[in-house]
Amino acid sequence: GLQPVNMITRCSVFVLMLFSCQKTSSQHSPDALVKRQAGTASGSPFALKRNLLLQAAGFLDEDIKEVESMLDNAARAVRSDLRREQRKKNALDFSYAGAIVGANVLYSWTAVYGKAKENYTVLDYTGFAANAGYSYGYAGPFLLEGQLDSPDPGCGSSDIFNAMEDQFIPPLNQLYSSLNTADGSVTPAFLLQPQYNTAIVQEMAKARSVAMKSAASCLTGSPAGANLKSLLERHEQAVLSRLQLTQNVLDLLILENQAGLAANK
C-alpha cells in the first residue's frame, strides 16, 4: 500500500488545492485579474492553482504506474500460494481416501480370512459389495471433486492485463498532457478530443476496473489474494481521482478563460 509519508504529502496537496479553490470566486474577479496583468503568468493566482492541481495529478500518475508494475508479481505470488495450498489439500484428501479404502479392504479380508474361495457364502459377497459401496461413498468425494486435477487456480496476471487491453484507455498523463502547458488564453474545449471528456473516460475506467477484478476473481476470492485485491482497488481509486483532478484543471481553465475575455472587453 501507500507509504505513510507519501499519503501525508498527497493529503497536504489536496488540502492546499481545496483551500485555494474556495478563494477563487472572491479574490479573482475580472477586475482583480486586470490589476494583475502586469504580473507574470507563472505568478498569477490561476497559474498557482493549476500548478497545485497538476502536481497532485503527477503524484497520482506515479501511483498508477507503480500499481500497474506491481500487479504481475502480486498475481504470481497468489497463484503460487494457491497452488501450494491446493497440492497440500489434495495430498491430505488422497490420504483420507486411501485410509478409507484400505480399512474396508482389510475389513473384507478379515471376514473371509482362512476360507477357501469356493466356500464363500452369499453373506460374504454381500459384505464385499457393502464395503465397496461404503468405500466409494466416503472415499469418492476425496478423489472425485477435483483433487486429481491441476492445482492451478485458473487465472493470472495475463488475464488482468488482457482485460486492461480489451478495455484500453491511453495513459492519463499522455491523454491530458496538453493541460500541462495550457492557460486561460485558449478555450479548454479545444484542448481535448470529445471522446476523452473526463466523464466519458471515467465510465471507461469503471468498466475496465470491473473487467480487471473479474479477470482476477479466482485469485482475489481467497485470503491469499488480499494484497492483489487491495492493489486493484488502489488502481481504480487512483485513476478516478486523477480524472477528477483533470476535471478540476479544466474547470479552472474555463474560469481563467472567462476572466480573460471579460478583462479584454
SEMIVO-180327 format. One line per 5 residues: number of its first residue (from 1); their letters; for each residue x negated, z negated, y negated of N, C-alpha, C. Coordinates in pm, 1 decimal, padded with zeros to 6 digits. Layout:
BEGIN
NUM) A) X,Z,Y,X,Z,Y,X,Z,Y | ...
REM end
This chain:
BEGIN
1) GLQPV) -00082.7,00000.0,00121.6,00000.0,00000.0,00000.0,-00084.5,00000.0,-00124.4 | -00019.1,-00010.7,-00241.9,-00091.6,-00011.8,-00368.2,-00171.4,-00140.1,-00381.5 | -00291.3,-00131.0,-00437.5,-00370.3,-00249.5,-00466.1,-00309.6,-00321.5,-00585.7 | -00315.6,-00455.7,-00588.7,-00254.3,-00531.3,-00698.5,-00300.8,-00487.8,-00835.8 | -00430.9,-00461.0,-00850.4,-00482.3,-00424.4,-00982.8,-00421.4,-00293.8,-01028.7
6) NMITR) -00414.5,-00196.0,-00937.6,-00354.9,-00067.5,-00973.6,-00209.6,-00083.0,-01012.3 | -00137.3,-00168.3,-00937.0,00003.4,-00188.2,-00966.9,00020.4,-00250.6,-01104.6 | -00062.2,-00348.2,-01138.4,-00054.4,-00412.4,-01269.9,-00084.2,-00311.1,-01379.9 | -00185.5,-00227.0,-01356.5,-00220.0,-00125.2,-01455.9,-00104.3,-00030.7,-01479.3 | -00041.9,00011.1,-01371.2,00067.8,00107.0,-01386.0,00188.6,00042.8,-01452.1
11) CSVFV) 00214.0,-00082.5,-01413.3,00326.1,-00151.8,-01477.1,00301.5,-00166.4,-01625.6 | 00177.6,-00194.8,-01666.2,00143.9,-00208.9,-01807.3,00169.5,-00079.2,-01882.1 | 00133.1,00030.8,-01818.9,00156.7,00160.8,-01882.7,00304.9,00183.4,-01904.3 | 00384.9,00150.6,-01801.4,00528.2,00172.8,-01815.3,00589.1,00083.1,-01921.9 | 00539.9,-00041.7,-01932.8,00589.6,-00131.7,-02037.4,00556.9,-00075.3,-02175.0
16) LMLFS) 00434.9,-00025.9,-02191.5,00396.6,00035.0,-02318.6,00482.3,00155.9,-02350.4 | 00509.7,00235.6,-02246.1,00594.7,00353.8,-02267.0,00732.5,00312.4,-02314.3 | 00790.9,00213.6,-02243.1,00924.5,00169.5,-02278.6,00929.1,00115.1,-02419.9 | 00830.5,00034.1,-02457.2,00824.5,-00022.4,-02592.1,00815.0,00087.4,-02696.4 | 00733.2,00188.9,-02667.5,00714.9,00298.6,-02761.8,00841.2,00378.9,-02777.7
21) CQKTS) 00909.0,00407.8,-02664.2,01028.7,00490.5,-02670.1,01141.4,00420.8,-02744.8 | 01148.4,00287.9,-02736.7,01253.2,00214.4,-02805.9,01239.4,00226.9,-02957.3 | 01117.9,00252.5,-03006.6,01095.7,00257.2,-03151.4,01101.6,00399.1,-03206.3 | 01122.5,00498.6,-03117.6,01114.3,00638.0,-03160.9,01216.8,00671.6,-03267.4 | 01344.6,00636.6,-03240.8,01450.2,00680.2,-03330.7,01440.6,00615.5,-03468.3
26) SQHSP) 01393.4,00490.2,-03474.5,01392.4,00419.3,-03602.1,01270.1,00449.2,-03687.5 | 01157.7,00477.8,-03625.7,01035.3,00492.4,-03702.2,00992.5,00637.0,-03723.9 | 01056.3,00731.2,-03654.0,01007.6,00868.6,-03660.5,01118.1,00967.2,-03695.5 | 01188.9,00936.6,-03801.8,01288.5,01028.0,-03854.6,01216.7,01148.3,-03915.5 | 01286.5,01259.6,-03940.9,01222.4,01375.6,-04004.2,01149.1,01341.4,-04132.6
31) DALVK) 01206.5,01250.8,-04214.4,01140.5,01214.5,-04340.6,01007.3,01145.5,-04314.8 | 01009.9,01054.6,-04217.9,00884.7,00984.4,-04186.4,00782.0,01081.6,-04131.9 | 00829.3,01181.2,-04057.6,00736.3,01279.0,-04000.0,00671.0,01362.6,-04108.8 | 00750.4,01397.3,-04211.4,00695.9,01476.6,-04322.5,00582.8,01399.9,-04390.5 | 00600.0,01268.8,-04403.0,00498.3,01187.5,-04468.5,00368.7,01183.8,-04389.3
36) RQAGT) 00379.0,01213.2,-04261.6,00260.8,01205.5,-04177.4,00200.4,01343.2,-04149.9 | 00248.5,01446.0,-04214.8,00197.6,01580.6,-04188.7,00048.1,01592.3,-04213.4 | -00003.2,01508.5,-04302.9,-00146.8,01517.4,-04333.5,-00233.1,01463.4,-04220.1 | -00172.5,01381.9,-04132.1,-00248.8,01325.2,-04020.2,-00275.1,01429.1,-03913.7 | -00367.7,01399.3,-03828.2,-00399.2,01492.3,-03719.8,-00292.7,01482.1,-03612.8
41) ASGSP) -00279.5,01590.8,-03533.4,-00177.0,01593.7,-03428.4,-00205.1,01487.5,-03324.2 | -00332.8,01466.4,-03291.5,-00365.7,01371.0,-03186.8,-00332.8,01228.2,-03225.5 | -00321.3,01204.0,-03357.8,-00291.2,01069.1,-03401.6,-00145.8,01049.7,-03437.6 | -00060.7,01150.9,-03422.0,00080.6,01139.3,-03456.3,00151.1,01047.8,-03358.3 | 00258.2,00981.9,-03403.4,00333.1,00892.5,-03313.6,00382.8,00964.6,-03189.2
46) FALKR) 00433.3,01088.8,-03205.6,00481.7,01164.0,-03090.0,00367.9,01189.8,-02991.7 | 00252.6,01224.2,-03043.3,00138.3,01252.9,-02956.6,00095.9,01128.4,-02879.8 | 00100.1,01013.4,-02945.7,00062.6,00889.9,-02878.2,00157.1,00858.6,-02763.2 | 00284.0,00879.5,-02783.9,00382.7,00855.3,-02677.7,00364.3,00954.6,-02564.0 | 00339.3,01081.2,-02601.3,00316.2,01182.7,-02498.1,00195.7,01144.6,-02411.6
51) NLLLQ) 00090.8,01099.6,-02476.8,-00030.0,01064.2,-02402.6,-00005.2,00949.5,-02304.2 | 00074.5,00852.0,-02348.0,00108.7,00742.5,-02258.2,00186.4,00793.0,-02137.2 | 00284.4,00876.9,-02164.1,00365.1,00932.0,-02055.3,00280.5,01016.6,-01961.0 | 00194.5,01099.3,-02017.4,00110.6,01186.8,-01935.2,00007.7,01106.2,-01855.7 | -00040.7,00997.8,-01916.0,-00134.6,00912.3,-01843.9,-00066.2,00848.3,-01723.4
56) AAGFL) 00055.6,00799.5,-01744.1,00131.7,00741.0,-01632.5,00160.1,00846.7,-01526.2 | 00192.7,00968.3,-01570.5,00216.0,01077.2,-01475.1,00089.8,01105.8,-01394.7 | -00025.3,01097.2,-01459.9,-00152.1,01119.0,-01390.5,-00176.7,01015.1,-01282.6 | -00140.8,00888.9,-01311.2,-00153.1,00784.1,-01210.0,-00069.3,00818.4,-01087.0 | 00053.7,00863.8,-01112.7,00143.2,00897.1,-01002.1,00095.6,01019.6,-00925.5
61) DEDIK) 00037.3,01116.3,-00996.6,-00019.4,01233.3,-00927.8,-00126.9,01189.8,-00828.7 | -00211.4,01097.1,-00871.9,-00316.8,01046.2,-00784.8,-00258.1,00967.8,-00667.1 | -00151.2,00893.9,-00693.3,-00086.9,00816.9,-00587.7,-00026.4,00909.4,-00483.1 | 00039.6,01015.3,-00529.2,00099.3,01113.6,-00437.6,-00008.5,01177.8,-00351.3 | -00117.6,01216.9,-00415.4,-00227.7,01279.6,-00342.1,-00286.7,01182.6,-00239.5
66) EVESM) -00301.0,01056.7,-00279.2,-00357.1,00956.6,-00189.3,-00268.2,00935.8,-00067.1 | -00137.6,00924.2,-00091.2,-00045.0,00902.9,00020.2,-00047.9,01021.6,00116.1 | -00044.7,01142.8,00061.8,-00045.3,01261.6,00146.9,-00173.1,01270.1,00230.3 | -00283.3,01220.3,00175.4,-00408.8,01221.8,00250.6,-00410.6,01115.6,00360.6 | -00322.8,01015.8,00350.7,-00318.6,00907.3,00447.0,-00219.2,00931.3,00560.2
71) LDNAA) -00129.4,01027.4,00542.2,-00022.4,01047.1,00639.7,-00074.6,01085.7,00777.7 | -00173.6,01174.2,00781.1,-00224.3,01222.0,00909.8,-00281.3,01107.0,00992.8 | -00371.1,01030.0,00934.3,-00432.6,00919.2,01007.8,-00329.7,00813.5,01047.4 | -00233.9,00789.2,00957.8,-00131.3,00689.0,00988.1,-00046.1,00733.0,01107.0 | -00007.3,00861.3,01108.5,00073.8,00912.5,01218.6,-00004.7,00912.1,01349.7
76) RAVRS) -00132.5,00949.5,01343.0,-00215.4,00948.4,01463.9,-00231.1,00806.6,01519.9 | -00246.0,00710.8,01431.5,-00261.6,00572.1,01475.3,-00134.9,00523.6,01545.9 | -00019.7,00558.4,01489.9,00106.8,00517.1,01552.1,00122.9,00583.7,01688.6 | 00092.3,00714.0,01696.6,00102.6,00785.1,01824.3,00013.7,00717.7,01930.1 | -00106.1,00683.0,01890.6,-00198.7,00618.3,01983.5,-00143.8,00483.6,02030.9
81) DLRRE) -00091.0,00405.7,01936.3,-00035.4,00274.6,01971.6,00084.9,00289.4,02065.3 | 00172.1,00384.6,02034.5,00292.3,00403.3,02116.3,00258.0,00454.3,02255.6 | 00160.4,00545.0,02263.6,00118.9,00593.5,02395.5,00061.7,00478.9,02479.0 | -00020.5,00396.6,02415.5,-00080.0,00284.1,02487.1,00028.3,00186.7,02534.7 | 00123.7,00158.0,02448.6,00231.6,00067.4,02485.8,00315.9,00126.5,02598.3
86) QRKKN) 00342.5,00258.0,02590.7,00425.6,00321.8,02692.8,00354.0,00325.8,02827.6 | 00223.1,00352.7,02826.0,00146.2,00351.5,02950.4,00150.3,00213.0,03015.3 | 00136.1,00109.7,02931.4,00139.3,-00027.2,02982.9,00275.7,-00057.3,03043.7 | 00381.2,-00014.7,02975.0,00517.2,-00037.2,03025.7,00540.5,00041.4,03154.5 | 00492.7,00165.5,03157.5,00509.7,00247.7,03277.3,00441.0,00184.8,03398.0
91) ALDFS) 00318.9,00133.8,03375.5,00245.0,00070.9,03484.9,00317.9,-00053.3,03535.1 | 00372.7,-00130.6,03440.1,00444.2,-00251.8,03479.1,00571.7,-00215.6,03555.6 | 00644.6,-00116.6,03505.4,00766.8,-00073.0,03574.0,00735.1,-00019.7,03713.8 | 00625.7,00057.4,03723.0,00588.0,00111.3,03852.9,00555.4,-00001.8,03950.3 | 00490.5,-00106.3,03900.6,00459.1,-00221.0,03987.2,00586.0,-00291.7,04032.5
96) YAGAI) 00685.8,-00303.7,03941.2,00813.2,-00363.4,03979.4,00878.5,-00282.8,04090.6 | 00881.3,-00149.4,04071.8,00943.9,-00062.6,04170.5,00871.7,-00072.2,04304.3 | 00738.9,-00071.5,04298.3,00661.4,-00081.4,04422.4,00687.7,-00211.9,04495.4 | 00699.6,-00320.2,04419.2,00724.5,-00450.5,04480.4,00861.1,-00453.6,04548.5 | 00961.0,-00395.8,04484.2,01096.8,-00394.8,04542.1,01100.8,-00311.2,04668.7
101) VGANV) 01044.2,-00192.2,04660.8,01043.3,-00105.2,04778.3,00963.5,-00168.9,04891.2 | 00845.1,-00222.0,04858.2,00761.7,-00284.7,04960.9,00831.1,-00401.8,05026.7 | 00898.8,-00484.9,04947.4,00968.1,-00601.1,05002.7,01077.8,-00559.4,05099.4 | 01150.4,-00454.4,05064.8,01258.8,-00409.4,05152.3,01207.3,-00340.2,05278.0 | 01094.1,-00270.5,05265.7,01032.7,-00212.2,05384.8,00991.0,-00323.3,05481.1
106) LYSWT) 00928.5,-00426.8,05428.0,00886.2,-00538.2,05512.1,01006.1,-00611.7,05572.6 | 01112.1,-00624.1,05492.8,01232.3,-00691.4,05542.7,01292.6,-00613.2,05658.1 | 01296.8,-00481.4,05642.4,01349.7,-00397.3,05751.1,01259.9,-00404.8,05873.8 | 01130.7,-00408.5,05850.7,01035.0,-00411.3,05962.5,01046.2,-00541.3,06040.9 | 01060.4,-00652.3,05968.6,01070.1,-00781.1,06038.5,01198.0,-00789.4,06122.1
111) AVYGK) 01303.1,-00715.8,06080.1,01429.6,-00721.8,06153.1,01419.1,-00656.2,06290.4 | 01325.8,-00563.2,06303.9,01314.1,-00491.2,06432.2,01177.0,-00512.8,06495.3 | 01103.4,-00609.9,06442.1,00967.9,-00633.8,06496.4,00975.3,-00670.8,06644.0 | 00895.2,-00600.4,06722.2,00890.9,-00628.4,06865.3,00989.9,-00548.4,06946.3 | 01081.2,-00476.1,06880.0,01178.8,-00394.9,06950.9,01124.8,-00254.9,06971.4
116) AKENY) 01153.0,-00195.5,07083.3,01123.6,-00053.6,07105.5,01227.4,00027.6,07031.4 | 01187.3,00143.6,06987.1,01277.8,00225.0,06905.9,01407.0,00256.0,06979.5 | 01395.8,00277.2,07110.4,01516.5,00311.1,07187.2,01612.5,00192.8,07198.3 | 01563.7,00074.9,07161.2,01650.1,-00044.3,07169.1,01714.8,-00080.7,07035.1 | 01688.4,00001.7,06933.7,01750.7,-00025.7,06803.2,01901.6,-00015.9,06817.1
121) TVLDY) 01970.4,-00106.5,06751.9,02116.5,-00108.0,06756.8,02174.2,-00048.3,06628.2 | 02305.3,-00030.3,06629.8,02374.5,00016.8,06509.9,02351.1,-00080.4,06395.2 | 02347.5,-00205.7,06426.1,02324.0,-00306.8,06322.8,02185.9,-00288.8,06259.3 | 02088.2,-00252.5,06341.8,01953.3,-00229.8,06288.7,01952.8,-00111.2,06192.8 | 02016.2,-00002.3,06236.0,02018.6,00116.5,06149.0,02100.5,00091.5,06022.4
126) TGFAA) 02203.9,00012.1,06035.3,02282.4,-00024.4,05917.0,02196.3,-00106.2,05820.9 | 02112.2,-00193.3,05875.2,02021.2,-00271.9,05791.6,01920.3,-00184.3,05720.1 | 01870.7,-00081.0,05793.3,01776.8,00012.7,05729.6,01843.2,00080.6,05609.4 | 01966.1,00128.8,05632.3,02038.2,00200.3,05525.5,02067.0,00108.1,05406.8 | 02103.8,-00015.6,05438.3,02134.8,-00111.3,05331.2,02010.8,-00142.9,05249.4
131) NAGYS) 01900.1,-00160.9,05316.6,01776.1,-00191.4,05244.8,01727.6,-00071.3,05163.9 | 01748.2,00049.4,05217.6,01710.9,00170.4,05143.2,01796.2,00182.7,05017.1 | 01926.3,00156.2,05030.6,02014.8,00161.4,04913.4,01979.9,00054.8,04811.5 | 01945.0,-00063.6,04862.2,01903.2,-00171.9,04771.7,01776.5,-00131.5,04696.3 | 01682.9,-00071.9,04766.3,01557.0,-00029.6,04703.2,01583.2,00075.0,04595.2
136) YGYAG) 01669.4,00170.8,04629.0,01699.3,00276.8,04531.2,01770.3,00218.5,04409.1 | 01866.1,00131.7,04433.8,01944.0,00076.3,04323.2,01863.4,-00009.8,04229.0 | 01767.3,-00084.6,04283.6,01689.6,-00175.5,04199.4,01555.3,-00117.5,04156.1 | 01495.3,-00035.7,04239.8,01365.4,00021.5,04203.2,01379.5,00152.9,04127.6 | 01491.6,00223.9,04151.9,01511.6,00354.2,04088.7,01498.7,00353.2,03936.8
141) PFLLE) 01566.1,00258.9,03868.0,01555.7,00257.6,03720.6,01413.0,00242.4,03668.6 | 01328.8,00174.6,03748.7,01190.3,00157.0,03705.9,01107.3,00284.0,03722.9 | 01163.4,00382.5,03795.1,01088.6,00505.5,03820.4,01153.8,00629.4,03760.3 | 01285.3,00625.5,03741.7,01359.2,00747.5,03708.7,01406.0,00754.7,03564.1 | 01371.1,00658.6,03479.0,01414.8,00659.6,03338.8,01301.6,00702.0,03246.0
146) GQLDS) 01219.7,00793.0,03293.3,01113.7,00847.2,03209.3,00978.7,00784.4,03229.3 | 00970.3,00685.6,03317.9,00843.4,00615.9,03336.1,00735.3,00706.8,03394.7 | 00779.0,00811.2,03463.6,00681.8,00903.6,03521.7,00654.4,01022.2,03429.1 | 00722.2,01026.0,03315.2,00699.9,01132.6,03217.3,00578.2,01101.7,03131.6 | 00548.2,01195.5,03040.3,00436.2,01174.4,02949.4,00465.9,01056.7,02856.3
151) PDPGC) 00366.7,00974.0,02827.8,00387.8,00861.8,02736.3,00387.2,00904.6,02589.2 | 00366.2,01032.7,02563.9,00361.1,01080.2,02425.7,00496.5,01059.0,02357.8 | 00498.1,01005.9,02233.7,00625.3,00977.4,02166.0,00705.3,01101.6,02128.3 | 00638.9,01217.3,02118.1,00713.8,01341.4,02095.8,00706.6,01399.7,01956.7 | 00645.9,01331.9,01862.2,00628.4,01389.0,01728.6,00500.2,01333.0,01669.3
156) GSSDI) 00454.9,01395.0,01560.3,00329.4,01350.4,01499.7,00313.3,01401.6,01358.7 | 00191.9,01396.3,01309.9,00166.1,01434.8,01170.6,00198.1,01581.9,01146.6 | 00177.8,01667.5,01246.8,00206.1,01809.9,01228.5,00353.6,01832.4,01197.5 | 00440.6,01751.9,01257.2,00583.9,01764.6,01230.0,00616.3,01723.7,01086.2 | 00546.7,01621.3,01037.6,00568.0,01577.4,00899.3,00525.2,01686.3,00802.4
161) FNAME) 00406.6,01743.4,00825.8,00356.2,01846.6,00735.5,00436.7,01977.0,00747.9 | 00489.7,02004.8,00866.8,00577.4,02121.5,00881.7,00705.5,02102.8,00800.9 | 00757.1,01980.2,00799.0,00876.4,01950.9,00719.0,00846.5,01968.6,00570.4 | 00728.2,01926.7,00527.6,00688.0,01945.7,00388.2,00676.6,02094.1,00354.6 | 00625.8,02171.2,00451.0,00609.8,02314.7,00428.3,00745.8,02385.0,00422.8
166) DQFIP) 00836.0,02342.5,00511.8,00970.0,02402.6,00513.3,01046.0,02372.3,00384.4 | 01021.9,02254.8,00328.1,01087.2,02214.0,00202.7,00982.2,02215.4,00090.6 | 00912.0,02326.0,00080.3,00793.8,02330.7,-00006.5,00827.1,02309.5,-00153.8 | 00747.2,02222.5,-00214.1,00750.6,02200.4,-00359.2,00606.2,02208.6,-00407.5 | 00576.7,02293.4,-00505.6,00438.4,02300.2,-00556.5,00394.3,02163.4,-00608.1
171) PLNQL) 00264.4,02134.8,-00605.5,00215.7,02007.5,-00661.1,00267.0,01988.5,-00803.8 | 00318.8,01871.1,-00831.3,00383.1,01847.6,-00960.9,00284.8,01858.1,-01076.7 | 00160.2,01819.3,-01054.2,00062.0,01829.1,-01162.8,00032.0,01974.5,-01198.3 | 00051.2,02065.6,-01103.4,00037.0,02208.5,-01131.9,00166.4,02265.9,-01188.7 | 00276.3,02220.3,-01132.2,00406.7,02272.1,-01173.1,00434.5,02244.4,-01320.3
176) YSSLN) 00392.7,02128.9,-01367.1,00420.8,02089.1,-01505.3,00293.0,02078.7,-01588.7 | 00191.2,02154.0,-01551.0,00063.4,02147.7,-01622.5,00075.7,02193.2,-01767.4 | 00173.9,02280.1,-01797.2,00190.0,02328.5,-01934.5,00225.2,02216.4,-02031.1 | 00276.8,02105.7,-01978.5,00315.3,01994.0,-02065.8,00193.9,01914.4,-02112.8 | 00080.7,01931.8,-02046.3,-00038.4,01854.3,-02082.0,-00090.2,01887.7,-02221.5
181) TADGS) -00067.5,02009.9,-02264.2,-00116.7,02052.9,-02395.4,-00002.8,02088.9,-02491.2 | 00118.8,02066.0,-02448.6,00234.2,02104.6,-02531.1,00255.7,02005.0,-02643.8 | 00315.9,02055.3,-02751.9,00361.6,01968.8,-02860.1,00494.5,02022.7,-02910.2 | 00545.5,01959.9,-03013.0,00677.8,01995.9,-03061.3,00687.4,02130.3,-03130.7 | 00577.3,02203.9,-03140.6,00582.4,02333.5,-03208.0,00651.4,02439.9,-03123.0
186) VTPAF) 00667.9,02411.9,-02992.3,00731.8,02506.7,-02901.9,00853.0,02440.7,-02838.2 | 00963.3,02515.4,-02830.0,01082.4,02463.1,-02763.8,01051.4,02436.4,-02616.9 | 01075.0,02314.8,-02567.7,01039.5,02280.6,-02430.3,01099.0,02373.3,-02324.6 | 01217.0,02429.7,-02354.4,01281.4,02518.6,-02257.1,01194.5,02639.8,-02224.8 | 01104.9,02677.0,-02316.5,01018.9,02793.7,-02293.4,00895.1,02759.8,-02210.1
191) LLQPQ) 00873.2,02632.2,-02185.4,00751.8,02590.6,-02116.3,00764.6,02594.4,-01963.9 | 00888.8,02591.1,-01913.6,00910.7,02582.8,-01769.6,01005.6,02691.2,-01722.4 | 00985.4,02733.6,-01598.4,01079.8,02826.0,-01537.5,01207.9,02748.8,-01503.8 | 01324.6,02813.1,-01517.0,01452.7,02742.4,-01496.6,01462.9,02672.8,-01361.8 | 01407.2,02735.1,-01255.4,01420.2,02674.6,-01122.2,01338.4,02547.2,-01106.4
196) YNTAI) 01252.0,02519.6,-01205.1,01171.5,02398.1,-01198.6,01220.9,02291.7,-01295.4 | 01346.6,02304.1,-01334.1,01411.8,02197.0,-01408.1,01398.4,02068.1,-01327.2 | 01369.1,01957.9,-01393.0,01339.6,01834.3,-01319.9,01457.1,01788.0,-01232.8 | 01581.1,01813.7,-01277.5,01696.5,01772.8,-01197.0,01701.6,01851.4,-01066.4 | 01667.7,01980.6,-01074.7,01666.5,02064.4,-00953.5,01553.9,02021.5,-00860.3
201) VQEMA) 01436.1,02000.0,-00915.5,01321.7,01961.1,-00833.0,01344.6,01822.8,-00772.7 | 01414.9,01737.4,-00844.5,01445.1,01604.3,-00791.0,01528.7,01615.0,-00664.1 | 01630.4,01702.8,-00665.2,01711.8,01722.5,-00545.5,01628.5,01783.9,-00432.8 | 01538.8,01875.2,-00468.1,01448.3,01933.3,-00368.5,01359.5,01825.8,-00307.2 | 01311.4,01735.9,-00391.4,01223.5,01628.8,-00344.3,01297.8,01532.8,-00250.9
206) KARSV) 01423.3,01503.9,-00282.7,01502.7,01415.8,-00196.5,01526.2,01481.5,-00060.4 | 01557.9,01611.8,-00061.8,01579.4,01683.8,00064.2,01451.5,01687.2,00146.6 | 01337.5,01708.9,00079.5,01209.3,01710.4,00150.7,01179.1,01573.6,00211.6 | 01207.3,01467.0,00136.9,01181.1,01332.3,00187.3,01265.0,01302.9,00311.8 | 01391.3,01346.0,00309.0,01477.7,01326.9,00426.1,01420.4,01401.2,00546.0
211) AMKSA) 01374.2,01524.8,00523.6,01316.6,01604.7,00632.1,01189.5,01540.1,00686.5 | 01105.6,01487.5,00599.1,00981.9,01421.9,00642.1,01011.4,01297.3,00725.7 | 01105.9,01218.3,00680.4,01141.5,01096.6,00753.8,01202.5,01130.0,00888.8 | 01284.9,01234.6,00892.0,01345.2,01276.3,01018.3,01237.9,01324.3,01116.0 | 01139.7,01398.9,01063.2,01031.9,01450.1,01147.9,00947.6,01338.0,01207.0
216) ASCLT) 00940.3,01226.3,01137.5,00857.6,01113.7,01183.0,00939.0,01003.2,01249.1 | 01066.9,01028.8,01273.7,01156.1,00922.4,01321.4,01113.2,00863.4,01455.3 | 01050.4,00945.3,01542.6,01008.3,00891.5,01672.9,00889.6,00796.4,01657.1 | 00826.0,00798.8,01540.6,00712.5,00710.2,01514.8,00752.5,00588.7,01431.5 | 00842.6,00609.2,01337.1,00878.1,00501.6,01243.3,00988.1,00410.6,01295.6
221) GSPAG) 01046.3,00445.1,01410.1,01154.4,00363.9,01464.8,01106.7,00240.6,01539.6 | 00977.1,00219.4,01544.8,00922.6,00103.5,01615.7,00837.9,00020.4,01520.1 | 00811.3,-00105.2,01554.3,00726.5,-00189.1,01467.9,00589.6,-00127.3,01442.7 | 00538.0,-00052.7,01540.5,00406.1,00009.9,01523.5,00405.5,00112.4,01410.2 | 00523.8,00165.2,01376.3,00532.2,00267.6,01272.4,00563.6,00214.1,01134.6
226) ANLKS) 00553.5,00082.8,01114.8,00589.6,00022.9,00985.8,00504.2,00077.4,00872.0 | 00374.2,00093.5,00896.2,00285.2,00142.1,00790.3,00318.8,00286.7,00752.6 | 00343.6,00369.8,00853.3,00380.0,00509.1,00826.3,00512.3,00516.1,00751.2 | 00607.3,00435.8,00790.8,00736.9,00432.6,00721.4,00719.6,00392.3,00575.3 | 00631.9,00293.4,00552.3,00604.2,00248.3,00415.4,00540.7,00360.0,00332.9
231) LLERH) 00449.2,00436.0,00393.5,00385.1,00547.1,00322.8,00486.0,00654.3,00284.0 | 00579.8,00685.0,00373.2,00682.2,00786.0,00343.6,00772.2,00739.4,00229.5 | 00805.9,00611.2,00229.4,00886.8,00555.8,00120.5,00809.0,00560.2,-00010.8 | 00682.5,00523.6,-00003.5,00596.9,00524.1,-00123.1,00583.1,00665.2,-00178.5 | 00570.1,00762.9,-00090.6,00558.9,00902.8,-00133.3,00684.7,00946.4,-00206.4
236) EQAVL) 00799.4,00914.6,-00150.3,00926.3,00953.1,-00212.5,00940.9,00890.9,-00350.8 | 00913.1,00761.2,-00361.3,00929.3,00693.6,-00489.0,00830.5,00744.9,-00593.4 | 00708.3,00774.8,-00550.3,00608.5,00826.4,-00644.3,00650.3,00962.5,-00698.6 | 00701.8,01048.5,-00610.8,00744.8,01182.3,-00654.2,00862.7,01172.0,-00750.4 | 00961.6,01090.2,-00717.0,01079.6,01077.5,-00802.9,01043.4,01013.6,-00936.9
241) SRLQL) 00951.9,00916.0,-00934.0,00907.7,00854.1,-01059.4,00831.5,00955.0,-01145.1 | 00751.0,01036.5,-01080.2,00675.8,01140.6,-01152.2,00770.9,01238.5,-01219.9 | 00876.6,01274.6,-01152.1,00974.5,01367.2,-01210.7,01047.6,01302.7,-01328.2 | 01075.4,01172.7,-01316.7,01140.1,01103.9,-01428.0,01048.8,01098.7,-01549.9 | 00919.6,01074.4,-01527.7,00824.5,01074.9,-01638.7,00815.1,01212.8,-01701.9
246) TQNVL) 00819.1,01315.4,-01618.3,00815.2,01452.5,-01669.8,00935.2,01479.3,-01759.4 | 01052.3,01432.1,-01716.4,01171.6,01449.2,-01798.5,01157.7,01371.3,-01929.5 | 01095.4,01255.1,-01923.5,01073.2,01177.8,-02046.1,00983.7,01254.1,-02143.8 | 00882.7,01321.6,-02090.8,00795.0,01404.0,-02175.6,00874.6,01516.7,-02239.1 | 00958.3,01581.9,-02159.3,01040.4,01691.1,-02211.3,01135.3,01641.3,-02319.5
251) DLLIL) 01197.0,01526.2,-02296.2,01287.8,01470.0,-02397.3,01213.4,01439.8,-02527.6 | 01091.3,01390.3,-02514.4,01011.0,01359.3,-02632.5,00972.8,01487.5,-02706.8 | 00942.0,01591.6,-02632.3,00908.2,01720.0,-02694.8,01028.4,01778.6,-02769.2 | 01146.6,01758.8,-02713.1,01268.5,01804.7,-02781.2,01285.0,01731.8,-02913.9 | 01265.7,01598.9,-02911.7,01275.8,01521.7,-03035.2,01171.4,01567.0,-03136.5
256) ENQAG) 01051.1,01591.0,-03089.0,00944.0,01633.8,-03178.2,00973.2,01771.9,-03236.2 | 01026.9,01860.2,-03153.7,01061.3,01994.2,-03199.7,01171.9,01989.4,-03304.6 | 01271.5,01906.9,-03279.0,01383.2,01894.2,-03374.4,01334.8,01834.9,-03506.2 | 01245.7,01734.7,-03495.2,01192.4,01673.5,-03616.3,01109.9,01773.8,-03697.1 | 01033.9,01856.7,-03626.5,00954.0,01958.9,-03693.8,01039.0,02062.7,-03763.9
261) LAANK) 01146.5,02105.0,-03698.2,01239.2,02202.4,-03758.2,01304.6,02145.1,-03883.4 | 01344.5,02016.4,-03874.6,01408.3,01952.7,-03990.0,01310.7,01939.2,-04105.6 | 01185.0,01911.1,-04075.5,01085.8,01893.5,-04178.6,01051.5,02023.3,-04249.3 | 01069.9,02135.1,-04182.1,01034.3,02265.4,-04239.4,01149.3,02329.5,-04316.5 | 01264.1,02264.9,-04315.3,01377.4,02321.4,-04390.3,01357.8,02302.4,-04540.5
REM end
